[in-house]
């Protein structure tokens, strides 16, 4: 689910990076919560239950970080 305040190209790039990072954590035997911890995202059991939710949260976090840096 793409947030409305993010450019489509930026969202696509952020999702690609998030997928790649989460895939590496998964291959190393990690859990979705580990990905949230790695990116410094507050973990919640509901959001960390599924890898696709975690990928979206990480992508949104990456887009938010860029917006904060630009301001």
SULSUL-V972567 format. One record per pair of residues at least 12 apart in sequence whose C-alpha atoms are under 10 Angstrom apart, sorted by the first residue. I is the first residue (numbers start at 0). J is the second residue. Records with the same first field share a line. If there is no record, write none. Layout:
I->J + J
This chain:
0->51 + 52 + 55 + 56 + 59
1->14 + 55 + 58 + 59
2->55 + 59 + 62
4->62 + 63
5->59 + 62 + 63 + 66
6->62
9->58 + 61 + 62 + 65
10->55 + 58 + 59 + 61 + 62
11->58
12->58 + 61 + 62
13->54 + 55 + 57 + 58 + 59 + 60 + 61 + 62
14->54 + 55 + 56 + 57 + 58 + 59 + 61 + 62
15->54 + 58
16->54 + 57 + 58 + 61
17->34 + 38 + 53 + 54 + 55 + 56 + 57 + 58 + 59 + 60 + 61
18->50 + 51 + 53 + 54 + 55 + 57 + 58
19->54
20->34 + 37 + 38 + 54 + 57
21->33 + 34 + 35 + 37 + 50 + 51 + 53 + 54 + 57
22->34 + 50 + 54
24->37
25->50
30->47 + 48 + 49 + 50
31->44 + 46 + 47 + 48 + 49 + 50 + 51 + 52 + 53 + 54
32->44 + 46 + 47 + 48 + 49 + 50 + 53
33->47 + 53
34->47 + 50 + 53 + 54 + 56 + 57
35->47 + 53 + 54 + 56 + 57 + 60
37->57
38->56 + 57 + 60 + 61
39->57 + 60
40->53 + 56 + 57 + 60
